[in-house]
Amino acid sequence: MRRLDGWWQWAGDGADLTDRNMLNRPFPHVEAFNPADGLPDPPDEDSYDSEDEFNAAEDAYWEQHDAIVFKPEHSVGLLYLCHFGCALREALVVSGPARGQMWADDTADDGGYRPLRDHDGTPLGFARWYRRWLEAAEGQV
């Protein structure tokens, strides 16, 4: 954490994922969703006559993919709290119908967003999520 312009802000990997100006916009989801659903498959190298053609098609595909999957609008109302490596993260919903719930952001693996659930299947709130995190950390000592 660090202080920036009178506000506390996360520092380090993924700190720029939370846009303070977007936190008041409601996160609209209550069910898992995946922005990658419906995207075509990446280009197949065997379908191209040259490596240059394939590389151009692959670059265009990933540019389109990333523009759709990593759209900032998908993470409005999310306060990113945890990074597990490989760009897999967990966030607290701070506005919208799922306010107070913890969600996983697995977009780096084309897994989309999903609500985290407790052992009994209920949505996982921040307090329980944090206690589970502390318990896991204690188990590693």
C-alpha angles and dihedrals in degrees: 000000000000137000115249125175091340093309132102112242135181116250129205135030113006094006090126092059093082109071107198090205091059099048093090091055109093119253096230101205133095096165131052115276135181121206088198092063110113096019115132120251117268115269118280113234091217090063094066131077095216140026090239092057091048093048091050092049092046092049090050091048095051092045090055092042094052093045089057102036099042098041108146090228090071092066102043111135093022123122107199111222109161138040119195097184129263088062093290109141145172126219141186116237105229100176137026134042094314093050112155094024127116118233134190119230106206096160091123087069093038087253096124125206127318137173114250114236134207121235090273093051098255118133111274114242125205097260094053092042091052093047090051090050091051092048091051091048091050090051090057094056 
